[in-house]
Amino acid sequence: MIIIQFFFDYECPFCKNAYEDLMDLLPSYPNSKIDWRPVEAHPRPEKSWLHTDLCIEAFYTAIELGADMDAFNRALFQAVIAEGKNVEKKEVIAEILKKIVDSGKFLEKLKERKYAYRAGENNALAYEKNEVWFVPAFRCIAEKTLKGIPRLDARGGVGVSRKEIEEFIRKTELLA
């Protein structure tokens, strides 16, 4: 089994496209497991961007509540990218996800701020440890250090293609 870290931001249209391609491709690659790592492409304190740190907290809260995470991700991408929703408010996120999680339980859990640290943790993992410059980005986690471990980074203003994602997964599966 190969673990692939997928770094993405809900406000990034290139991440939305990569997510959809990845979900289409995964059934063909049973030896690949995804380690989902939502990040902020423009973390605080940057002021001119929509911040998705609360979406990252919501992501881990939804996992705790047993949500359908594919439905969760698709709903947030749709709300942020296509509908321009302000996901810096808990109530807005709860409304977006009302068909996916129990809104009352969800808001109650979010208010605990149990996963507030995850945005900083994921951002540090992406930007400091893995030298991610643009999202979406993919990293292969191998059990031992190997030369030539594949990685895939978006190009600014371009993203990554479905073909690039498939080639990356194929290369990682050769390590299994």
TIRO-2110 file (N, C-alpha, C; in Angstrom, 1 decimal):
// TIRO-2110
0.8, -1.2, 0.0, N, 1, A
0.0, 0.0, 0.0, CA, 1, A
0.9, 1.2, 0.0, C, 1, A
0.5, 2.2, -0.9, N, 2, A
1.2, 3.4, -1.0, CA, 2, A
0.3, 4.5, -0.4, C, 2, A
0.9, 5.4, 0.3, N, 3, A
0.1, 6.6, 0.9, CA, 3, A
0.5, 7.8, 0.1, C, 3, A
-0.5, 8.5, -0.4, N, 4, A
-0.3, 9.7, -1.2, CA, 4, A
-1.0, 10.8, -0.4, C, 4, A
-0.2, 11.8, 0.0, N, 5, A
-0.7, 13.0, 0.6, CA, 5, A
-1.2, 13.9, -0.5, C, 5, A
-2.4, 14.4, -0.3, N, 6, A
-3.0, 15.4, -1.3, CA, 6, A
-3.3, 16.7, -0.5, C, 6, A
-2.5, 17.7, -0.9, N, 7, A
-2.7, 19.0, -0.3, CA, 7, A
-3.6, 19.9, -1.2, C, 7, A
-4.6, 20.4, -0.6, N, 8, A
-5.6, 21.2, -1.4, CA, 8, A
-6.3, 22.2, -0.6, C, 8, A
-6.8, 23.2, -1.3, N, 9, A
-7.6, 24.3, -0.6, CA, 9, A
-8.9, 24.4, -1.3, C, 9, A
-10.0, 24.6, -0.5, N, 10, A
-11.3, 24.7, -1.0, CA, 10, A
-11.6, 25.9, -1.8, C, 10, A
-10.8, 26.9, -1.7, N, 11, A
-11.0, 28.1, -2.5, CA, 11, A
-10.2, 28.1, -3.8, C, 11, A
-9.6, 27.0, -4.1, N, 12, A
-8.7, 26.9, -5.3, CA, 12, A
-9.4, 26.0, -6.4, C, 12, A
-9.8, 26.7, -7.5, N, 13, A
-10.5, 25.9, -8.6, CA, 13, A
-9.6, 24.8, -9.2, C, 13, A
-8.3, 25.0, -9.2, N, 14, A
-7.4, 23.9, -9.6, CA, 14, A
-7.5, 22.7, -8.7, C, 14, A
-7.6, 22.9, -7.4, N, 15, A
-7.8, 21.9, -6.4, CA, 15, A
-9.1, 21.1, -6.6, C, 15, A
-10.1, 21.8, -6.9, N, 16, A
-11.4, 21.2, -7.2, CA, 16, A
-11.3, 20.3, -8.4, C, 16, A
-10.7, 20.7, -9.5, N, 17, A
-10.5, 19.9, -10.6, CA, 17, A
-9.6, 18.6, -10.3, C, 17, A
-8.5, 18.9, -9.6, N, 18, A
-7.7, 17.8, -9.2, CA, 18, A
-8.4, 16.8, -8.3, C, 18, A
-9.2, 17.3, -7.4, N, 19, A
-10.0, 16.4, -6.5, CA, 19, A
-10.9, 15.5, -7.4, C, 19, A
-11.6, 16.1, -8.3, N, 20, A
-12.5, 15.3, -9.1, CA, 20, A
-11.8, 14.3, -9.9, C, 20, A
-10.7, 14.7, -10.5, N, 21, A
-9.9, 13.7, -11.3, CA, 21, A
-9.4, 12.6, -10.4, C, 21, A
-8.9, 12.9, -9.3, N, 22, A
-8.3, 11.9, -8.3, CA, 22, A
-9.4, 10.9, -7.9, C, 22, A
-10.6, 11.4, -7.6, N, 23, A
-11.7, 10.5, -7.2, CA, 23, A
-12.1, 9.6, -8.4, C, 23, A
-12.0, 10.1, -9.6, N, 24, A
-12.3, 9.3, -10.8, CA, 24, A
-11.3, 8.2, -11.0, C, 24, A
-10.0, 8.5, -10.7, N, 25, A
-8.9, 7.6, -11.0, CA, 25, A
-8.7, 6.6, -9.9, C, 25, A
-8.9, 6.9, -8.7, N, 26, A
-8.6, 6.0, -7.5, CA, 26, A
-9.1, 4.6, -7.6, C, 26, A
-10.3, 4.3, -8.1, N, 27, A
-10.8, 2.9, -8.2, CA, 27, A
-9.8, 2.1, -9.1, C, 27, A
-9.1, 2.6, -10.0, N, 28, A
-8.2, 1.9, -10.8, CA, 28, A
-6.8, 1.6, -10.2, C, 28, A
-6.6, 2.2, -9.0, N, 29, A
-5.4, 2.1, -8.3, CA, 29, A
-5.6, 1.6, -6.8, C, 29, A
-5.9, 0.3, -6.7, N, 30, A
-6.2, -0.2, -5.3, CA, 30, A
-5.1, -0.2, -4.3, C, 30, A
-3.9, 0.0, -4.8, N, 31, A
-2.7, 0.0, -3.8, CA, 31, A
-2.4, 1.4, -3.3, C, 31, A
-3.2, 2.4, -3.7, N, 32, A
-3.0, 3.8, -3.3, CA, 32, A
-4.1, 4.2, -2.3, C, 32, A
-3.6, 4.8, -1.2, N, 33, A
-4.5, 5.3, -0.1, CA, 33, A
-4.2, 6.8, 0.0, C, 33, A
-5.2, 7.6, 0.1, N, 34, A
-5.0, 9.1, 0.1, CA, 34, A
-5.0, 9.6, 1.6, C, 34, A
-4.0, 10.4, 1.9, N, 35, A
-4.0, 11.1, 3.2, CA, 35, A
-4.4, 12.5, 2.8, C, 35, A
-5.7, 12.8, 3.1, N, 36, A
-6.2, 14.1, 2.7, CA, 36, A
-5.7, 15.2, 3.6, C, 36, A
-5.1, 16.3, 3.0, N, 37, A
-4.5, 17.3, 3.8, CA, 37, A
-5.0, 18.7, 3.3, C, 37, A
-6.2, 19.1, 3.8, N, 38, A
-6.6, 20.5, 3.4, CA, 38, A
-5.7, 21.5, 4.0, C, 38, A
-5.4, 22.5, 3.2, N, 39, A
-4.5, 23.6, 3.6, CA, 39, A
-5.1, 24.9, 3.1, C, 39, A
-4.4, 26.0, 3.5, N, 40, A
-4.8, 27.3, 3.0, CA, 40, A
-3.7, 27.7, 2.0, C, 40, A
-4.2, 28.0, 0.8, N, 41, A
-3.2, 28.5, -0.2, CA, 41, A
-2.6, 29.8, 0.2, C, 41, A
-3.4, 30.6, 0.9, N, 42, A
-3.0, 31.9, 1.4, CA, 42, A
-3.4, 32.1, 2.9, C, 42, A
-2.5, 31.5, 3.7, N, 43, A
-2.8, 31.4, 5.2, CA, 43, A
-2.8, 32.8, 5.8, C, 43, A
-3.5, 32.9, 6.9, N, 44, A
-3.5, 34.1, 7.7, CA, 44, A
-2.0, 34.4, 8.1, C, 44, A
-1.6, 35.7, 8.1, N, 45, A
-2.4, 36.9, 8.2, CA, 45, A
-2.8, 37.6, 6.9, C, 45, A
-2.5, 36.9, 5.8, N, 46, A
-2.9, 37.6, 4.5, CA, 46, A
-4.3, 38.0, 4.6, C, 46, A
-4.6, 39.3, 4.2, N, 47, A
-5.9, 39.9, 4.4, CA, 47, A
-6.8, 39.9, 3.1, C, 47, A
-6.2, 39.8, 1.9, N, 48, A
-7.0, 40.0, 0.7, CA, 48, A
-7.6, 38.7, 0.2, C, 48, A
-7.6, 37.6, 0.9, N, 49, A
-8.0, 36.3, 0.5, CA, 49, A
-9.1, 35.8, 1.4, C, 49, A
-10.0, 34.9, 0.9, N, 50, A
-10.9, 34.2, 1.7, CA, 50, A
-10.1, 33.1, 2.4, C, 50, A
-10.3, 33.1, 3.7, N, 51, A
-9.6, 32.1, 4.5, CA, 51, A
-10.4, 30.8, 4.7, C, 51, A
-9.8, 29.7, 4.6, N, 52, A
-10.5, 28.4, 4.7, CA, 52, A
-10.0, 27.6, 5.9, C, 52, A
-9.4, 28.3, 6.9, N, 53, A
-9.0, 27.5, 8.0, CA, 53, A
-10.2, 26.9, 8.8, C, 53, A
-11.3, 27.5, 8.8, N, 54, A
-12.5, 27.0, 9.4, CA, 54, A
-13.0, 25.7, 8.6, C, 54, A
-12.8, 25.7, 7.3, N, 55, A
-13.2, 24.6, 6.5, CA, 55, A
-12.3, 23.4, 6.9, C, 55, A
-11.0, 23.6, 7.2, N, 56, A
-10.1, 22.6, 7.7, CA, 56, A
-10.6, 22.0, 9.0, C, 56, A
-11.0, 22.9, 9.9, N, 57, A
-11.6, 22.4, 11.2, CA, 57, A
-12.9, 21.6, 10.9, C, 57, A
-13.7, 22.1, 10.0, N, 58, A
-14.9, 21.4, 9.6, CA, 58, A
-14.6, 20.0, 9.0, C, 58, A
-13.6, 19.9, 8.2, N, 59, A
-13.2, 18.6, 7.6, CA, 59, A
-13.0, 17.6, 8.7, C, 59, A
-12.1, 17.9, 9.7, N, 60, A
-11.8, 16.9, 10.7, CA, 60, A
-13.0, 16.6, 11.6, C, 60, A
-13.9, 17.7, 11.8, N, 61, A
-15.1, 17.5, 12.6, CA, 61, A
-16.0, 16.5, 11.9, C, 61, A
-16.2, 16.7, 10.6, N, 62, A
-17.0, 15.9, 9.8, CA, 62, A
-16.6, 14.4, 9.8, C, 62, A
-15.3, 14.2, 9.8, N, 63, A
-14.7, 12.8, 9.9, CA, 63, A
-15.2, 12.2, 11.2, C, 63, A
-15.0, 13.0, 12.3, N, 64, A
-15.4, 12.5, 13.6, CA, 64, A
-16.9, 12.2, 13.7, C, 64, A
-17.7, 12.9, 12.9, N, 65, A
-19.1, 12.6, 12.9, CA, 65, A
-19.5, 11.6, 11.9, C, 65, A
-18.6, 11.0, 11.2, N, 66, A
-18.9, 9.9, 10.3, CA, 66, A
-19.5, 10.4, 9.0, C, 66, A
-19.2, 11.6, 8.6, N, 67, A
-19.8, 12.1, 7.3, CA, 67, A
-19.2, 11.4, 6.1, C, 67, A
-20.0, 11.5, 5.0, N, 68, A
-19.5, 11.0, 3.7, CA, 68, A
-18.6, 12.1, 3.2, C, 68, A
-17.3, 11.8, 3.3, N, 69, A
-16.3, 12.9, 3.0, CA, 69, A
-16.2, 13.3, 1.5, C, 69, A
-16.6, 12.4, 0.6, N, 70, A
-16.6, 12.8, -0.8, CA, 70, A
-17.7, 13.8, -1.0, C, 70, A
-18.9, 13.6, -0.4, N, 71, A
-20.0, 14.6, -0.4, CA, 71, A
-19.6, 15.9, 0.3, C, 71, A
-18.9, 15.8, 1.4, N, 72, A
-18.4, 16.9, 2.1, CA, 72, A
-17.5, 17.8, 1.2, C, 72, A
-16.5, 17.1, 0.6, N, 73, A
-15.5, 17.9, -0.2, CA, 73, A
-16.2, 18.5, -1.4, C, 73, A
-17.1, 17.8, -2.1, N, 74, A
-17.7, 18.3, -3.2, CA, 74, A
-18.6, 19.5, -2.9, C, 74, A
-19.3, 19.4, -1.7, N, 75, A
-20.2, 20.5, -1.3, CA, 75, A
-19.4, 21.7, -1.0, C, 75, A
-18.3, 21.6, -0.3, N, 76, A
-17.5, 22.8, 0.0, CA, 76, A
-16.8, 23.4, -1.2, C, 76, A
-16.3, 22.6, -2.1, N, 77, A
-15.7, 23.1, -3.4, CA, 77, A
-16.8, 23.9, -4.1, C, 77, A
-18.0, 23.3, -4.3, N, 78, A
-19.1, 23.9, -5.0, CA, 78, A
-19.5, 25.3, -4.3, C, 78, A
-19.6, 25.2, -3.0, N, 79, A
-20.1, 26.4, -2.3, CA, 79, A
-19.1, 27.6, -2.4, C, 79, A
-17.8, 27.2, -2.3, N, 80, A
-16.8, 28.3, -2.3, CA, 80, A
-16.5, 28.8, -3.7, C, 80, A
-16.2, 27.8, -4.6, N, 81, A
-15.8, 28.2, -5.9, CA, 81, A
-16.9, 28.7, -6.8, C, 81, A
-18.0, 27.9, -6.9, N, 82, A
-19.1, 28.2, -7.8, CA, 82, A
-20.1, 29.2, -7.3, C, 82, A
-20.3, 29.2, -5.9, N, 83, A
-21.3, 30.0, -5.3, CA, 83, A
-20.8, 31.2, -4.5, C, 83, A
-19.5, 31.2, -4.3, N, 84, A
-18.8, 32.3, -3.6, CA, 84, A
-19.3, 32.5, -2.2, C, 84, A
-19.6, 31.4, -1.5, N, 85, A
-20.0, 31.4, -0.1, CA, 85, A
-18.9, 31.9, 0.8, C, 85, A
-19.2, 32.6, 1.9, N, 86, A
-18.2, 33.0, 2.8, CA, 86, A
-18.1, 31.9, 3.9, C, 86, A
-17.1, 31.1, 3.8, N, 87, A
-16.8, 30.0, 4.7, CA, 87, A
-16.0, 30.4, 5.9, C, 87, A
-15.9, 31.6, 6.2, N, 88, A
-15.2, 32.1, 7.4, CA, 88, A
-16.2, 32.2, 8.6, C, 88, A
-17.5, 31.7, 8.3, N, 89, A
-18.5, 31.7, 9.4, CA, 89, A
-19.0, 30.2, 9.6, C, 89, A
-19.0, 29.8, 10.8, N, 90, A
-19.5, 28.4, 11.2, CA, 90, A
-20.9, 28.1, 10.6, C, 90, A
-21.8, 29.1, 10.8, N, 91, A
-23.2, 28.9, 10.4, CA, 91, A
-23.3, 28.7, 8.9, C, 91, A
-22.5, 29.4, 8.1, N, 92, A
-22.5, 29.2, 6.7, CA, 92, A
-22.0, 27.8, 6.3, C, 92, A
-21.0, 27.4, 6.9, N, 93, A
-20.5, 26.0, 6.6, CA, 93, A
-21.6, 25.0, 7.0, C, 93, A
-22.2, 25.2, 8.2, N, 94, A
-23.2, 24.2, 8.6, CA, 94, A
-24.4, 24.2, 7.6, C, 94, A
-24.7, 25.3, 7.1, N, 95, A
-25.8, 25.4, 6.1, CA, 95, A
-25.4, 24.7, 4.8, C, 95, A
-24.2, 24.8, 4.4, N, 96, A
-23.7, 24.2, 3.2, CA, 96, A
-23.8, 22.6, 3.4, C, 96, A
-23.5, 22.2, 4.6, N, 97, A
-23.3, 20.8, 4.9, CA, 97, A
-24.6, 20.1, 5.5, C, 97, A
-25.7, 20.8, 5.5, N, 98, A
-26.9, 20.3, 6.2, CA, 98, A
-27.4, 19.0, 5.7, C, 98, A
-27.1, 18.6, 4.5, N, 99, A
-27.6, 17.3, 4.0, CA, 99, A
-26.5, 16.2, 4.2, C, 99, A
-25.4, 16.6, 4.8, N, 100, A
-24.3, 15.7, 4.9, CA, 100, A
-24.0, 15.4, 6.4, C, 100, A
-24.2, 16.4, 7.3, N, 101, A
-24.0, 16.2, 8.7, CA, 101, A
-25.2, 16.8, 9.4, C, 101, A
-25.4, 16.3, 10.6, N, 102, A
-26.4, 16.9, 11.5, CA, 102, A
-25.9, 18.3, 11.9, C, 102, A
-26.6, 19.4, 11.5, N, 103, A
-26.1, 20.7, 11.7, CA, 103, A
-25.9, 21.1, 13.2, C, 103, A
-26.9, 20.6, 14.0, N, 104, A
-26.7, 20.9, 15.4, CA, 104, A
-25.5, 20.3, 16.0, C, 104, A
-25.3, 19.0, 15.8, N, 105, A
-24.1, 18.3, 16.3, CA, 105, A
-22.8, 18.9, 15.7, C, 105, A
-22.9, 19.2, 14.5, N, 106, A
-21.8, 19.8, 13.8, CA, 106, A
-21.3, 21.1, 14.4, C, 106, A
-22.3, 22.0, 14.5, N, 107, A
-22.0, 23.3, 15.1, CA, 107, A
-21.5, 23.2, 16.6, C, 107, A
-22.1, 22.3, 17.3, N, 108, A
-21.6, 22.1, 18.7, CA, 108, A
-20.2, 21.6, 18.7, C, 108, A
-19.8, 20.7, 17.8, N, 109, A
-18.5, 20.2, 17.8, CA, 109, A
-17.5, 21.3, 17.3, C, 109, A
-17.9, 22.1, 16.3, N, 110, A
-17.1, 23.1, 15.8, CA, 110, A
-16.8, 24.2, 16.8, C, 110, A
-17.7, 24.5, 17.7, N, 111, A
-17.5, 25.4, 18.7, CA, 111, A
-16.5, 25.0, 19.7, C, 111, A
-16.2, 23.7, 19.9, N, 112, A
-15.2, 23.2, 20.8, CA, 112, A
-13.8, 23.6, 20.3, C, 112, A
-13.7, 23.8, 19.0, N, 113, A
-12.4, 24.2, 18.4, CA, 113, A
-11.3, 23.1, 18.5, C, 113, A
-11.8, 21.8, 18.6, N, 114, A
-11.0, 20.7, 18.8, CA, 114, A
-9.9, 20.5, 17.7, C, 114, A
-10.2, 20.9, 16.5, N, 115, A
-9.3, 20.7, 15.4, CA, 115, A
-8.7, 22.0, 14.9, C, 115, A
-8.8, 23.1, 15.7, N, 116, A
-8.3, 24.4, 15.3, CA, 116, A
-6.8, 24.3, 14.9, C, 116, A
-6.0, 23.5, 15.5, N, 117, A
-4.6, 23.3, 15.2, CA, 117, A
-4.3, 22.7, 13.9, C, 117, A
-5.3, 22.0, 13.3, N, 118, A
-5.0, 21.3, 12.1, CA, 118, A
-4.6, 22.1, 10.9, C, 118, A
-5.2, 23.3, 10.8, N, 119, A
-4.8, 24.2, 9.7, CA, 119, A
-3.3, 24.6, 9.7, C, 119, A
-2.8, 25.0, 10.9, N, 120, A
-1.4, 25.3, 11.0, CA, 120, A
-0.5, 24.0, 10.8, C, 120, A
-1.0, 22.9, 11.3, N, 121, A
-0.2, 21.7, 11.2, CA, 121, A
-0.1, 21.3, 9.7, C, 121, A
-1.3, 21.3, 9.0, N, 122, A
-1.2, 20.9, 7.6, CA, 122, A
-0.5, 21.9, 6.7, C, 122, A
-0.6, 23.2, 7.0, N, 123, A
0.1, 24.2, 6.3, CA, 123, A
1.6, 24.0, 6.5, C, 123, A
2.1, 23.8, 7.7, N, 124, A
3.5, 23.5, 8.0, CA, 124, A
4.0, 22.3, 7.3, C, 124, A
3.2, 21.2, 7.3, N, 125, A
3.6, 20.0, 6.6, CA, 125, A
3.7, 20.3, 5.1, C, 125, A
2.8, 21.0, 4.5, N, 126, A
2.9, 21.3, 3.1, CA, 126, A
4.0, 22.3, 2.7, C, 126, A
4.0, 23.4, 3.3, N, 127, A
4.9, 24.5, 2.9, CA, 127, A
6.3, 24.4, 3.5, C, 127, A
6.4, 24.0, 4.7, N, 128, A
7.7, 23.9, 5.3, CA, 128, A
8.4, 22.6, 5.1, C, 128, A
7.7, 21.5, 5.4, N, 129, A
8.4, 20.2, 5.3, CA, 129, A
8.4, 19.7, 3.9, C, 129, A
7.4, 19.9, 3.1, N, 130, A
7.3, 19.3, 1.7, CA, 130, A
7.5, 20.3, 0.6, C, 130, A
7.9, 21.5, 0.9, N, 131, A
8.2, 22.5, -0.1, CA, 131, A
7.1, 22.7, -1.2, C, 131, A
5.9, 22.7, -0.8, N, 132, A
4.8, 22.9, -1.7, CA, 132, A
4.8, 24.4, -2.0, C, 132, A
4.7, 24.8, -3.3, N, 133, A
4.7, 26.2, -3.7, CA, 133, A
3.3, 26.6, -4.1, C, 133, A
2.6, 25.6, -4.8, N, 134, A
1.3, 25.8, -5.3, CA, 134, A
0.4, 24.6, -5.0, C, 134, A
-0.8, 24.8, -4.8, N, 135, A
-1.8, 23.6, -4.6, CA, 135, A
-2.6, 23.6, -5.9, C, 135, A
-3.1, 22.4, -6.2, N, 136, A
-2.9, 21.1, -5.5, CA, 136, A
-1.5, 20.6, -5.6, C, 136, A
-1.2, 19.8, -4.6, N, 137, A
0.2, 19.1, -4.6, CA, 137, A
0.0, 17.7, -4.1, C, 137, A
0.8, 16.8, -4.6, N, 138, A
0.8, 15.4, -4.2, CA, 138, A
2.2, 15.0, -3.7, C, 138, A
2.2, 14.2, -2.6, N, 139, A
3.4, 13.7, -2.1, CA, 139, A
3.2, 12.2, -1.8, C, 139, A
4.2, 11.4, -2.2, N, 140, A
4.2, 10.0, -1.9, CA, 140, A
4.9, 9.7, -0.6, C, 140, A
4.3, 8.9, 0.3, N, 141, A
4.9, 8.6, 1.5, CA, 141, A
5.3, 7.1, 1.4, C, 141, A
6.6, 6.8, 1.4, N, 142, A
7.1, 5.5, 1.3, CA, 142, A
7.6, 5.0, 2.7, C, 142, A
7.6, 3.7, 2.9, N, 143, A
8.0, 3.2, 4.2, CA, 143, A
9.5, 3.4, 4.5, C, 143, A
10.2, 3.5, 3.4, N, 144, A
11.7, 3.7, 3.6, CA, 144, A
12.1, 4.8, 2.6, C, 144, A
13.2, 5.5, 2.9, N, 145, A
13.6, 6.6, 2.0, CA, 145, A
14.2, 6.0, 0.7, C, 145, A
13.6, 6.5, -0.4, N, 146, A
14.0, 6.0, -1.7, CA, 146, A
14.4, 7.2, -2.5, C, 146, A
15.3, 7.0, -3.4, N, 147, A
15.7, 8.1, -4.3, CA, 147, A
14.6, 8.1, -5.4, C, 147, A
14.2, 9.3, -5.8, N, 148, A
13.3, 9.4, -6.9, CA, 148, A
11.8, 9.2, -6.5, C, 148, A
11.5, 9.4, -5.3, N, 149, A
10.1, 9.3, -4.9, CA, 149, A
9.3, 10.4, -5.6, C, 149, A
8.3, 10.0, -6.3, N, 150, A
7.6, 11.0, -7.1, CA, 150, A
6.9, 12.0, -6.3, C, 150, A
6.7, 13.2, -6.9, N, 151, A
6.0, 14.3, -6.3, CA, 151, A
5.3, 15.0, -7.4, C, 151, A
4.2, 15.6, -7.2, N, 152, A
3.5, 16.4, -8.2, CA, 152, A
3.1, 17.7, -7.6, C, 152, A
3.5, 18.8, -8.2, N, 153, A
3.1, 20.1, -7.8, CA, 153, A
2.4, 20.8, -8.9, C, 153, A
1.4, 21.6, -8.5, N, 154, A
0.7, 22.5, -9.5, CA, 154, A
1.7, 23.5, -10.0, C, 154, A
1.4, 24.1, -11.1, N, 155, A
2.1, 25.2, -11.6, CA, 155, A
1.2, 26.4, -11.4, C, 155, A
1.7, 27.5, -10.9, N, 156, A
0.9, 28.7, -10.6, CA, 156, A
0.0, 29.1, -11.8, C, 156, A
-1.3, 29.2, -11.5, N, 157, A
-2.2, 29.6, -12.6, CA, 157, A
-2.5, 28.5, -13.6, C, 157, A
-2.0, 27.3, -13.3, N, 158, A
-2.3, 26.2, -14.3, CA, 158, A
-2.9, 25.0, -13.6, C, 158, A
-2.4, 24.7, -12.4, N, 159, A
-2.9, 23.5, -11.7, CA, 159, A
-2.1, 22.2, -12.2, C, 159, A
-2.8, 21.1, -12.2, N, 160, A
-2.2, 19.9, -12.7, CA, 160, A
-3.3, 19.2, -13.6, C, 160, A
-2.9, 18.4, -14.6, N, 161, A
-3.8, 17.8, -15.4, CA, 161, A
-4.2, 16.4, -14.9, C, 161, A
-5.2, 15.8, -15.4, N, 162, A
-5.6, 14.5, -15.1, CA, 162, A
-4.5, 13.5, -15.5, C, 162, A
-3.9, 13.7, -16.6, N, 163, A
-2.8, 12.9, -17.1, CA, 163, A
-1.7, 12.9, -16.1, C, 163, A
-1.3, 14.1, -15.6, N, 164, A
-0.2, 14.2, -14.6, CA, 164, A
-0.6, 13.4, -13.4, C, 164, A
-1.8, 13.6, -12.9, N, 165, A
-2.2, 12.9, -11.7, CA, 165, A
-2.1, 11.4, -11.9, C, 165, A
-2.6, 10.9, -13.0, N, 166, A
-2.6, 9.4, -13.3, CA, 166, A
-1.1, 8.9, -13.4, C, 166, A
-0.3, 9.7, -14.0, N, 167, A
1.2, 9.3, -14.1, CA, 167, A
1.8, 9.3, -12.7, C, 167, A
1.5, 10.2, -11.9, N, 168, A
2.0, 10.3, -10.5, CA, 168, A
1.6, 9.0, -9.8, C, 168, A
0.3, 8.7, -9.8, N, 169, A
-0.2, 7.5, -9.1, CA, 169, A
0.4, 6.3, -9.6, C, 169, A
0.6, 6.1, -10.9, N, 170, A
1.2, 5.0, -11.5, CA, 170, A
2.7, 4.8, -11.0, C, 170, A
3.4, 5.9, -11.0, N, 171, A
4.8, 5.9, -10.5, CA, 171, A
4.8, 5.5, -9.0, C, 171, A
3.9, 6.0, -8.2, N, 172, A
3.9, 5.7, -6.8, CA, 172, A
3.6, 4.2, -6.6, C, 172, A
2.7, 3.7, -7.4, N, 173, A
2.3, 2.3, -7.2, CA, 173, A
3.4, 1.3, -7.5, C, 173, A
4.4, 1.8, -8.3, N, 174, A
5.6, 1.0, -8.6, CA, 174, A
6.4, 0.8, -7.4, C, 174, A
6.2, 1.7, -6.4, N, 175, A
7.0, 1.6, -5.2, CA, 175, A
6.4, 0.5, -4.2, C, 175, A
5.2, 0.1, -4.5, N, 176, A
4.5, -0.8, -3.5, CA, 176, A
5.1, -2.2, -3.6, C, 176, A
END
